[in-house]
Amino acid sequence: MGYLPDELIGNNGFDFIHPDDLEHLSSQFKRLKNEFHLKSDPYRFKNRDGDWRWIQSTATNLIKDDLISGVIINSVDITELIQTQEQLQISNDRYKYLNKATNDAVYEWDIIHDRFDWGDAFQRVFGYNLNDQPFRLVDWISLMHPSDEKKNRDDWHRFFQNKDENKWQKQFRFKRSDGKYLFVEEIGYMVRNSSGKPIRMIGLLRDISESKLNTIQQDIKENFSDIFTKEISLTSTLDQVLKYISEFGDYKTGELWLVSEKKQEIYLKNFFIQGETPGQFYNVEPEGTRFKYGEALPGIVWQRRKLTQWDEKDSNIAFMKATATHNDNLKSAIGIPLIHNGMVIGVLILYSAEFAVESWIESITLNSIAPFIGAEIVRKQQEEEMRLLFESSPDILSLASPDGYFTKVNPAFSELLGYSEEELTSVPFHEFLHPDDLKRTDKEYRDTITGERKANNFINRYRTKSGSYKWIAWVTSDLINEDGHVFAFGRDVTEVIELQKLVDNATQLARVGAWEVDVKTKKVYFSQMTREIHELDDNYTPDVESGINFYRKDARPIIRERLEQAMVDGTPWDLELPIITAKGNERWIRVIGKAEMIQGKCVKLFGSLQDIHERKKIEQDLQSVNEILQKYTRELEISNTELEQFAYVASHDLQEPLRMITSFMDLLKSRYGDQLDEKAHEYILFATDGAKRMRQIILDLLQFSKVGKSEHDKEPVNMIEVVKLVCQLQQKQIKEKGALIMYDNLPVIDTYRAPLIQIFQNLISNAIKYSKPDQRPSIRIHAKELKQVWQFSVEDNGIGIDDNYFEKIFVIFQRLHQKDEYSGTGIGLTVVKKIVENLGGRIWVESVLEKGSVFHFTIPK
Ligand code: ADP
């Protein structure tokens, strides 16, 4: 107090005491009469400087102590303490008022005793009344959203252990007394003792649901529009959406179900499983999983059109888990209908590993984004359909700009021309055009791009990368935007046009025209060629009646009847008739007609008309030639038969008198031989000889007439055997003349046996007969294979033939010798020639007089 002892001793102690405290203090001291020990309340004491100090005194009554006989007072200056207490009171008051005013739920956690002391806001915001029971850490944990608690657990432990950390700040969901979760932010301060052990924690929980909701929704929207505006397929878009939602709400599995086109089923379109590769839990292809309206989770949400939650105890979820996933940890599911234009287009199902909890944030969020997802799915689907349409169209689809560029082309276009999309869009399209089409196209394009009219099957040629040209028929749309773009649809008509050209050429060459009669309007159409055939000029308009009148008078009733018949029952016709052209020329035409019937009524007659005049003329000429030929053939047949008959008669009837001559001559000789003189005998001999030769002639003639009447078929004929047989037949002559017959390798040929024997018989017998008297006949037979024929030769060393007679000897009855020199009838070679020619071959001779002859003949293979 700053006093020296002298300044105090002898003074009344109460003089130093604050007047306000005096009364209370003296009353306290009065109690000393009865009590031995007493502790005063704090009171003010003036120090030497005149300032009031707070003092607290302990008085011990030692009056009865002989040694002391007084009261001992020990005083402590507690000014600092009192001042602190005062300040504390102020701040306590402030805290109290703050607590009443704020919505931050302030807490103080006595860690040693695990007790929370909550500010008023705790009850106000979260609805808990904690008057009776103590609030402990376990209570806190039970109120945290399980998945958030799990998420924060490690962080908390780290913070708790770390001596150097005091500040704690986290956001999580915290359950309100009505069971709903709020988003809160916790800001806390940890008080640790000198060794860093936490002893107290002071902090607050602030409800940030509103702003959190806004940020979440904002964030979702931003992310979604990011996902949806990317140029990816619907499937990968949905994959990303599911992934995002699942991660945002900590869902283990997310499924997206779409209502089928016919609105009869709902099928699994996509799914997402946190931390797993898709497909691992799904034993079926997503789109193979389908349910009906009202069936299973997606079907129920579809029907209810409301966000729906299930818990493990619901049989539905058990069922779903069995069919869709094998994840046993799933405990709850939430289903959100995706509604677009008032229709449920799909359902989002989210599975959680936690039991179902009611979180209004989630509900609001999911409900608010559902229409967004719905709309985006529809848009994406449409976009995808459009893209598919564009890309898979077999026809050309393109977007053309007013400055003459293609700004977009589909794959069909690239494929047709062989240029990439880039190449087609980087230069004006006239670069690809055929030079002859530039002007036309330019005009057409100006008309369409100004919106004046639309192109309708405008055809031009585009150059392909390989340099060839393709004909494309174009149709354009209306102008589609302010920039004046148009859609240009093209079709490759190259084949059609080339075919058309071919047809044109063919009709030109075949002189075929077309015609058509529209039964209703009676209009008649003649193609260019039809007009040409009729020799019509271009201005002539045909009609049915004049059409009929072009036919020659005698043909008109025929064509009229056919026309009428076809109109009645559709009977087609194909006729060859003459017409008289406009210029008065007669021409033959082939006219084909058909009827087009609709419901039993003829609506159109059409057909072709071909100029067949030349053919008809040739046919007619041929016809008359044929007739002449037929006449000759008939005459020939008659004369042949007559000849045959003659030969027959000759052989039989003429032989009879001959035999008579011979036998009477024999009779004459035997009966009257001795009466006749030598001269008479000679006459008889002449007569007999004559008759004999006559008989031979008759036999030879008969043989000749029979040539060519083979009754046998072709067969393989071994020529060696033929020659051997002939030698056998000629044995007598061969022996007589000592003839030598030689032959080399003779072939086996496919031919008729009998005629070949005849040929060789004649040739060999001639070769023996016409030998030189002083020389042995030597005959060589050989064969040569030529390209198309076999050539046989019979060579002798006989008397030979003068080359003047090379032809003559083959003529009937032509002989070069007298009968007494060399006997014969002059028919043999004629027969041979006839046989050879009948077989399709040829015969000729080579010979040198006195040296010998070679007879050659051929037989076709
Ligand atoms: P012919 O019955 O007279 O033999 P051919 O028609 O067989 O009748 O012969 C016609 C004529 O050709 C013969 O009369 C003969 O003068 C002549 N001739 C045929 N073959 C030979 C031959 N190998 N050598 C010489 N002359 C021949």
Boltz pocket constraint, residues with backbone or C-beta under 6 A from the ligand:
constraints:
  - pocket:
      binder: B
      contacts: [[A, 762], [A, 763], [A, 766], [A, 767], [A, 768], [A, 770], [A, 796], [A, 798], [A, 799], [A, 800], [A, 801], [A, 809], [A, 811], [A, 814], [A, 815], [A, 816], [A, 817], [A, 822], [A, 823], [A, 824], [A, 825], [A, 826], [A, 827], [A, 828], [A, 829], [A, 830], [A, 853]]
      max_distance: 6.0
